[in-house]
């Protein structure tokens, strides 16, 4: 979540709002999730990865276990460990 916070802080308020809209949410919802350290859904994590041009990835937002469970064909333990 820190990477998402840093990414958002690097955007202007207008760009933050547009980014959140492009992800199908609001900046308030993203900020609340960050402050409460809430677990984000897989679909939102994918949208964040795409809309941030991989500056914030699913691996930044979800645990290794979650990534392995949700995307078993895309990730395996060895390539996740390299990214930790």
C-alpha positions as CSV (number, residue, x, y, z in Angstrom):
1,X,0.0,0.0,0.0
2,X,2.9,2.3,0.6
3,X,3.8,2.2,-3.1
4,X,0.2,3.2,-4.0
5,X,0.3,6.1,-1.5
6,X,3.6,7.3,-3.0
7,X,2.2,7.0,-6.5
8,X,-0.9,9.0,-5.6
9,X,1.1,11.6,-3.8
10,X,3.1,12.2,-6.9
11,X,0.0,13.1,-8.9
12,X,-1.8,16.4,-8.9
13,X,-5.3,16.3,-7.2
14,X,-6.9,16.4,-10.6
15,X,-4.8,13.5,-11.8
16,X,-5.5,11.6,-8.6
17,X,-9.2,11.9,-9.2
18,X,-8.8,10.9,-12.8
19,X,-6.7,7.9,-11.9
20,X,-9.2,6.7,-9.4
21,X,-12.0,7.1,-11.9
22,X,-10.1,5.2,-14.5
23,X,-9.7,2.4,-11.9
24,X,-13.5,2.4,-11.3
25,X,-13.3,4.0,-7.8
26,X,-12.8,7.3,-6.1
27,X,-9.8,8.9,-4.6
28,X,-11.5,9.0,-1.2
29,X,-12.1,5.2,-1.4
30,X,-8.4,4.6,-2.3
31,X,-7.2,7.0,0.5
32,X,-9.5,5.2,3.0
33,X,-8.2,1.8,1.9
34,X,-4.6,3.0,2.3
35,X,-5.1,4.5,5.7
36,X,-7.1,1.5,7.0
37,X,-4.7,-0.9,5.3
38,X,-7.7,-2.6,3.8
39,X,-7.3,-5.5,1.4
40,X,-8.1,-4.5,-2.1
41,X,-10.0,-6.8,-4.5
42,X,-8.2,-8.6,-7.3
43,X,-10.0,-6.6,-10.0
44,X,-9.1,-3.3,-8.5
45,X,-5.5,-4.3,-8.1
46,X,-5.4,-5.2,-11.8
47,X,-6.9,-1.9,-12.7
48,X,-4.4,0.0,-10.6
49,X,-1.5,-2.0,-12.2
50,X,-2.8,-1.1,-15.7
51,X,-3.7,2.5,-15.0
52,X,-0.4,3.2,-13.2
53,X,1.5,1.7,-16.1
54,X,2.9,-0.9,-13.7
55,X,4.3,1.7,-11.3
56,X,2.1,0.0,-8.7
57,X,1.7,-3.7,-9.3
58,X,-0.5,-6.4,-7.9
59,X,2.5,-7.6,-6.0
60,X,2.7,-4.3,-4.3
61,X,-0.9,-4.5,-3.2
62,X,-1.5,-8.2,-2.4
63,X,0.3,-10.9,-0.5
64,X,2.3,-13.6,-2.2
65,X,-0.3,-16.1,-1.1
66,X,-3.1,-14.1,-2.7
67,X,-1.2,-13.7,-5.9
68,X,-0.5,-17.4,-6.1
69,X,-4.2,-18.2,-5.3
70,X,-5.7,-15.7,-7.7
71,X,-3.3,-16.0,-10.7
72,X,-1.7,-19.4,-10.4
73,X,-0.9,-19.6,-14.1
74,X,0.7,-16.2,-14.2
75,X,2.8,-16.4,-11.0
76,X,4.7,-19.1,-9.3
77,X,6.5,-19.1,-6.0
78,X,10.0,-18.7,-7.5
79,X,9.1,-15.6,-9.5
80,X,7.2,-14.0,-6.7
81,X,10.1,-14.5,-4.3
82,X,12.4,-12.7,-6.8
83,X,10.0,-9.7,-6.6
84,X,9.8,-9.5,-2.8
